[in-house]
Structures are given as structure tokens and as C-alpha cells.
């Protein structure tokens, strides 16, 4: 019997699993590859001797962090990384849950149920904030005091918040140095949802330099990476954005040529002709530095192929925009979702290799769940592999679901992607009170 060992590593941008080419010198063998992630898929093939086999798993490996501890006692250290404790982790079925809120006290990001963390894992920390305390940047000393500072007995009155770091000269996560952070999370099962509300609060300090623009979290649906110039034919995302002088807007990825004229002329300024996201309602509200700004967005999916989707934005309790003519998704073609069965190409990995490989460090730790979507098996004869990209055999799911809600797209960085968007110095923002509700 011959056994093939497959090594897994954590790649920047996604979780990949690959096997190095292995030369088989024995007689014919039976190679079986299976996915345990539902719906399960498998492939079995008989191979003659002296073959080189390369196994490539081309999509995401789901990683689900631990549920955040619910105890009433917090550790005395107020700044932590978000590494979940996997020893006590059990995955619950959230299908019947319609509301979720970020816990008041956190030691990791387990409650967010992060799918994967493509960028900026080292730029996010959990800090404790006392009532009426203003977030402040960490000390520049060699051993900075955790900020905001708390006492060891403050667990009953403090609140855990997320602190995000943007190093000097950072722009989007694909550049170096890597600034801000991006992760995809599913705190609720949104697979059957038609309308979802996401809320959170963000704090910009008084001296914050807005430069030209920056991204903020929103919802997403269909596949991940609905950003960075994606044509958004099989996905959508509803991130927010700051512009120069703190002007706010909806930054929408959706089929841009299907939007109504009135939606693309939302006052005071809107732009639907960009090759990137659509800028909707630019300047309709302002992020006030030195104060918390509460964002609440409600998204109701359109009837597939029709311009009847809803987007409602409230800022600090005030209605900013309300649309009922948004086009988030196309009608399915040929009986079930997209007809494109070719493997999706991963995003370019960030230039900064901050994710590590097999070390399993950072916010997610060494978490690897089941495989999903598709796997490609390359079978090649002889001693020299075929050129990269030549596929001898491929297995994919035959039915791709209609585009629907997926989860939270936590995304914040300076940019744009050009150097003119980069922050000139080290800067910080803070986030709290994340909440999600399934309306129907």
C-alpha cells in the first residue's frame, strides 16, 4: 500500500491546501480524494506506476473560530490578539437565530465566526474601553501601555472594542506595508435571508488625516472578494467609505450596468461608471472626528433580475438614504445560478507576508475546517510536470446557488490603491457594537 501525505498551509488571502509532486515507483495504485465539507464530493482514479501526481485544492478551507467566552471575568490585560481557544470550540447551528450582537467583553474574535482573514491580521487588537473614555492611540514607547487603559477590576463596566492600525505609507491590503484589515465572517446563517440589517460604530480621532479615501465594513453576498475591481456579476457588497474631509458614502459592488438612473444620481454626488465600486450618496453624511459614528444599513435583496432591491442607511439614528430600486443580483440562467464552473482565481496575495504558513499564529490560530466548492486534480505522466494551468481532471459542484446573503465583510484600509491614497503616518481607528439582524 502507498500512502500520499498532503500538507496544508495558511496562504495569504485564502487558505490553500497543496501537495508537492510525489513520484510513485510502485505498481498501480488507487488514488481517492474526498471533501468532507457538505455537499461532499469525491474522486477515485486508478493510476499506473511511475506517475507524478499533484493534488491542488483551489478554493477556501473554512475556518471557524471558537465562540467567545461568556464568563463575567475579564483578564487584567486590556489589549489582546484574537486567537480563539480551539480546545473548547464547538460549532453551533445558527439556522434558527435571527439576531447577533458582538459580546460586551471579548478576548478573541470567536463570536464573529470568521470564514477567513485575508489581510491585516496583525493590525487588529481587542482593547477595553471604560464608560465615557475616549479611545487613544498606543504609546510610542518601546513597551506601550495597552490602550485604552483599564484597571484589573473593571470587567463589569468596561467594553471590548476593536482597534485597527494603519501603518505609515500603507494603502490597500495588496500593498506593502499592509494597512488596516479585511476578514469575512458569518455570525448568523444568512443563506435563506431576504433582508438583513448590519450596525456598528466607528471612531476616528481628532487628528485623523483622511487623505483621499478609505473603506469601512458592510454586508456581502454570493462569493467573497466582491471588491478590487470584481465585475460583481455573481456577488455584491455594501461597504461604507470615507472620503476627503470625512465625507461618507455607500460603496457598492453589484451589477453596475443594471442600476436605475435615479439610484446612480443619489444626491449630493454619485458615480456608477467606475471600473471599481459604485460611489453612492458621497457627502450625504460626515464622519465627525473625536466622536463615535453609528452606521446602520438595511439591505433587502431584489427579485432576481429586477430593480426592486432595498438599501436604507441610517447614521447616528438619522435616515440618510432610502432606495427601493437597487439591483443586487441577476436572474439565474439555465436552471440554477451561474453557468461558470471553472475555478475562481484567488485574489493576488498581499505583498506583505504577514499571515505565515504552517505556524498557525495570528487571530485565527491553526484552524482548518472542511473543504468547499471545488477541487482540481492534476494527473500527469512522466517525471516532468505539465506547465502550470494544464488540468487533466477537474471536479466541481454542478449546481451553484442563486446569489444570496453571505455575511459581514469587515474591510478597512486607506484607498484606492494608488500611492496618493496612502496614509502619511501611523493612524488608528476603533470599532464597536457590531450587530446583525435577519428581518425576513
ChimeraX attribute file (.defattr): number of C-alpha atoms within 10 A of each C-alpha:
attribute: neighborCount
match mode: 1-to-1
recipient: residues
	/A:1	7
	/A:2	12
	/A:3	7
	/A:4	12
	/A:5	9
	/A:6	13
	/A:7	11
	/A:8	16
	/A:9	17
	/A:10	22
	/A:11	18
	/A:12	23
	/A:13	22
	/A:14	23
	/A:15	25
	/A:16	21
	/A:17	21
	/A:18	14
	/A:19	15
	/A:20	14
	/A:21	17
	/A:22	15
	/A:23	15
	/A:24	17
	/A:25	12
	/A:26	12
	/A:27	12
	/A:28	15
	/A:29	15
	/A:30	11
	/A:31	14
	/A:32	10
	/A:33	12
	/A:34	12
	/A:35	17
	/A:36	12
	/A:37	14
	/A:38	10
	/A:39	10
	/A:40	13
	/A:41	18
	/A:42	12
	/A:43	15
	/A:44	10
	/A:45	10
	/A:46	10
	/A:47	18
	/A:48	13
	/A:49	15
	/A:50	17
	/A:51	22
	/A:52	20
	/A:53	23
	/A:54	19
	/A:55	18
	/A:56	16
	/A:57	21
	/A:58	22
	/A:59	20
	/A:60	23
	/A:61	23
	/A:62	18
	/A:63	21
	/A:64	25
	/A:65	30
	/A:66	24
	/A:67	22
	/A:68	21
	/A:69	18
	/A:70	11
	/A:71	8
	/A:72	9
	/A:73	13
	/A:74	20
	/A:75	14
	/A:76	12
	/A:77	16
	/A:78	24
	/A:79	22
	/A:80	18
	/A:81	18
	/A:82	23
	/A:83	20
	/A:84	25
	/A:85	17
	/A:86	16
	/A:87	7
	/A:88	9
	/A:89	14
	/A:90	11
	/A:91	10
	/A:92	7
	/A:93	9
	/A:94	14
	/A:95	11
	/A:96	8
	/A:97	13
	/A:98	16
	/A:99	15
	/A:100	17
	/A:101	17
	/A:102	20
	/A:103	20
	/A:104	17
	/A:105	23
	/A:106	25
	/A:107	24
	/A:108	23
	/A:109	24
	/A:110	25
	/A:111	21
	/A:112	26
	/A:113	22
	/A:114	24
	/A:115	24
	/A:116	23
	/A:117	22
	/A:118	24
	/A:119	26
	/A:120	28
	/A:121	23
	/A:122	19
	/A:123	21
	/A:124	22
	/A:125	23
	/A:126	26
	/A:127	26
	/A:128	31
	/A:129	23
	/A:130	18
	/A:131	9
	/A:132	7
	/A:133	11
	/A:134	13
	/A:135	24
	/A:136	17
	/A:137	18
	/A:138	15
	/A:139	11
	/A:140	8
	/A:141	7
	/A:142	6
	/A:143	8
	/A:144	10
	/A:145	15
	/A:146	17
	/A:147	20
	/A:148	21
	/A:149	18
	/A:150	18
	/A:151	13
	/A:152	12
	/A:153	12
	/A:154	17
	/A:155	21
	/A:156	12
	/A:157	12
	/A:158	21
	/A:159	19
	/A:160	26
	/A:161	26
	/A:162	22
	/A:163	26
	/A:164	23
	/A:165	23
	/A:166	27
	/A:167	20
	/A:168	15
	/A:169	19
	/A:170	26
	/A:171	28
	/A:172	27
	/A:173	26
	/A:174	21
	/A:175	17
	/A:176	15
	/A:177	20
	/A:178	27
	/A:179	31
	/A:180	30
	/A:181	24
	/A:182	24
	/A:183	22
	/A:184	23
	/A:185	23
	/A:186	19
	/A:187	24
	/A:188	24
	/A:189	17
	/A:190	21
	/A:191	15
	/A:192	12
	/A:193	18
	/A:194	17
	/A:195	20
	/A:196	21
	/A:197	20
	/A:198	22
	/A:199	21
	/A:200	20
	/A:201	19
	/A:202	22
	/A:203	22
	/A:204	23
	/A:205	19
	/A:206	11
	/A:207	9
	/A:208	18
	/A:209	18
	/A:210	20
	/A:211	18
	/A:212	18
	/A:213	23
	/A:214	25
	/A:215	24
	/A:216	23
	/A:217	25
	/A:218	25
	/A:219	25
	/A:220	28
	/A:221	25
	/A:222	22
	/A:223	16
	/A:224	19
	/A:225	22
	/A:226	23
	/A:227	20
	/A:228	15
	/A:229	12
	/A:230	17
	/A:231	17
	/A:232	23
	/A:233	17
	/A:234	23
	/A:235	26
	/A:236	29
	/A:237	29
	/A:238	26
	/A:239	24
	/A:240	22
	/A:241	27
	/A:242	26
	/A:243	20
	/A:244	14
	/A:245	17
	/A:246	22
	/A:247	19
	/A:248	24
	/A:249	27
	/A:250	27
	/A:251	26
	/A:252	26
	/A:253	26
	/A:254	28
	/A:255	22
	/A:256	21
	/A:257	9
	/A:258	15
	/A:259	17
	/A:260	15
	/A:261	10
	/A:262	12
	/A:263	19
	/A:264	19
	/A:265	15
	/A:266	18
	/A:267	14
	/A:268	11
	/A:269	14
	/A:270	20
	/A:271	16
	/A:272	21
	/A:273	12
	/A:274	10
	/A:275	11
	/A:276	18
	/A:277	26
	/A:278	21
	/A:279	23
	/A:280	25
	/A:281	23
	/A:282	21
	/A:283	20
	/A:284	17
	/A:285	18
	/A:286	17
	/A:287	21
	/A:288	15
	/A:289	17
	/A:290	15
	/A:291	15
	/A:292	20
	/A:293	19
	/A:294	20
	/A:295	20
	/A:296	22
	/A:297	23
	/A:298	22
	/A:299	25
	/A:300	21
	/A:301	25
	/A:302	22
	/A:303	15
	/A:304	17
	/A:305	13
	/A:306	17
	/A:307	19
	/A:308	18
	/A:309	20
	/A:310	18
	/A:311	20
	/A:312	16
	/A:313	21
	/A:314	17
	/A:315	20
	/A:316	12
	/A:317	11
	/A:318	12
	/A:319	11
	/A:320	14
	/A:321	19
	/A:322	15
	/A:323	15
	/A:324	16
	/A:325	18
	/A:326	24
	/A:327	25
	/A:328	34
	/A:329	27
	/A:330	23
	/A:331	16
	/A:332	17
	/A:333	10
	/A:334	8
	/A:335	12
	/A:336	13
	/A:337	17
	/A:338	18
	/A:339	13
	/A:340	10
	/A:341	14
	/A:342	11
	/A:343	15
	/A:344	12
	/A:345	8
	/A:346	13
	/A:347	14
	/A:348	10
	/A:349	16
	/A:350	21
	/A:351	13
	/A:352	16
	/A:353	14
	/A:354	19
	/A:355	23
	/A:356	13
	/A:357	16
	/A:358	13
	/A:359	11
	/A:360	16
	/A:361	17
	/A:362	20
	/A:363	25
	/A:364	27
	/A:365	18
	/A:366	18
	/A:367	20
	/A:368	21
	/A:369	15
	/A:370	14
	/A:371	25
	/A:372	21
	/A:373	22
	/A:374	20
	/A:375	26
	/A:376	20
	/A:377	18
	/A:378	18
	/A:379	18
	/A:380	19
	/A:381	15
	/A:382	12
	/A:383	13
	/A:384	10
	/A:385	16
	/A:386	14
	/A:387	7
	/A:388	6
	/A:389	7
	/A:390	11
	/A:391	13
	/A:392	11
	/A:393	11
	/A:394	14
	/A:395	16
	/A:396	16
	/A:397	13
	/A:398	13
	/A:399	12
	/A:400	17
	/A:401	13
	/A:402	19
	/A:403	23
	/A:404	24
	/A:405	26
	/A:406	25
	/A:407	28
	/A:408	28
	/A:409	24
	/A:410	19
	/A:411	21
	/A:412	26
	/A:413	27
	/A:414	29
	/A:415	23
	/A:416	17
	/A:417	16
	/A:418	11
	/A:419	14
	/A:420	15
	/A:421	20
	/A:422	25
	/A:423	25
	/A:424	16
	/A:425	12
	/A:426	15
	/A:427	21
	/A:428	20
	/A:429	19
	/A:430	22
	/A:431	20
	/A:432	21
	/A:433	18
	/A:434	20
	/A:435	19
	/A:436	25
	/A:437	19
	/A:438	20
	/A:439	14
	/A:440	10
